[in-house]
Amino acid sequence: MTADRRAVPAGAVAVLATDRRAVPAGAVAVLATDRRAVLASAVAVLATDRRAVLASAVAVLATANVLNNRVAPRLAPLTSTAATCALLALARRSGLSWSELGFHEGPRGLRIGGALASAVAGVYAVGIAVPATRRFFRDERALSLSRARALEEALLQVPVGTVLLEEVGFRGVLHALLARSHGPRTATAVSSALFGLWHVLPAIDMMAANPALSGLAAGEPPGDGPRRGDGPQREDERQGEDKRRREGGSRREDGRRREDGRQGEDGRRGDGAAPGPPVRASPWEAARVVAGSVAATGVAGVFFGELRRRGGLAAPSLVHVATNSLGYLFARLAPAEPGSGGGRLTGAPGTGPEPPVRS
């Protein structure tokens, strides 16, 4: 018993001493392991969330683009408002602040945007006053509308249906998401490229509404140049006529008659006679117009991104509204071209084609 009494306390003391050293060491090891695991898990979740939020934002924009340009253009203000709210909810849930989203520098942005909007109005005024550039401003989407519909486009469809979503979506949410993970330069480049791709559908509509401007976007010289109808088909006809002329005799005379007839037809069209059936653009021509428009709007996106950096979303938004809304006004103010038969399309007021959302 005496031996046992001495042995038990000694053993207990040994065990306690051992446990005392083992427990803190084990706790430290577990805490260190947990800290690394928790940090790694947090980083993985954040990276996954960023990619998921970015993909969700792009999906929202793509859906709104199709709805606004193809499915329900007249409901664009409702669609764009809903899409804007969804994008802001995604951004805020991912931890982005209002300042990161571009809602800052309000007074400065209004000053910068107001000055540039006035400059846009000045450029438009000069553009419609100079005969050489006037045709670039005559957009059939604007000329076919009644006054009430033109005001709706300029005061509702453009500011709410177009500019609100594009500025918050591209210069706000996408830019902020990309800037947080890749820096502001990459954010501007990627968001501007996506902004250019956003304009594929409007570019296709522009080919019919404003052939002069779409030709410029395709890289055609700004001079009169050949008409759109004078494409490969007419070039083949000319080559065939040259061959017939070389064969001589009656075929050469027939070629002259055909050339005179074609010139007379072109003259009648220039005198305001009813044009023939519209000539559809070839796939190559359509691709050139779309590529030119995407590139031009991508460059505009870079410019708007710089305005956003200097004056928040207010600066590019004002310039964007001025560019699109004033386009409707100055298209209607532009004097008619000589021999065009008037400034408006024929038909009852306001019965022209439904204008897609302008961008």
Salt bridges, closest charged atoms under 4 A:
GLU100 OE1 - ARG180 NH2 2.91
ASP139 OD2 - ARG141 NH2 3.08
ASP139 OD2 - ARG358 NH1 3.71
GLU152 OE2 - ARG74 NE 2.80
GLU152 OE1 - ARG149 NH1 3.35
GLU153 OE2 - ARG149 NH1 3.31
GLU166 OE1 - HIS320 NE2 3.14
GLU167 OE2 - ARG171 NH2 2.72
GLU167 OE2 - HIS320 ND1 2.70
ASP205 OD2 - ARG70 NH1 3.25
ASP230 OD1 - ARG234 NH1 2.66
GLU235 OE1 - ARG238 NH1 3.43
GLU237 OE1 - ARG262 NH1 3.78
GLU241 OE2 - ARG258 NE 3.60
GLU241 OE1 - ARG262 NH2 3.09
ASP242 OD1 - ARG245 NH1 2.98
GLU247 OE1 - ARG251 NH1 2.18
GLU253 OE1 - ARG256 NH1 3.10
ASP254 OD1 - ARG257 NH2 3.67
GLU259 OE1 - ARG262 NH2 2.17
GLU265 OE2 - ARG269 NH2 2.77
ASP266 OD1 - ARG234 NH1 3.43
GLU285 OE2 - ARG228 NH1 2.12
GLU306 OE2 - ARG309 NH2 2.56
GLU306 OE2 - ARG310 NE 2.83
GLU354 OE2 - ARG149 NH2 3.28
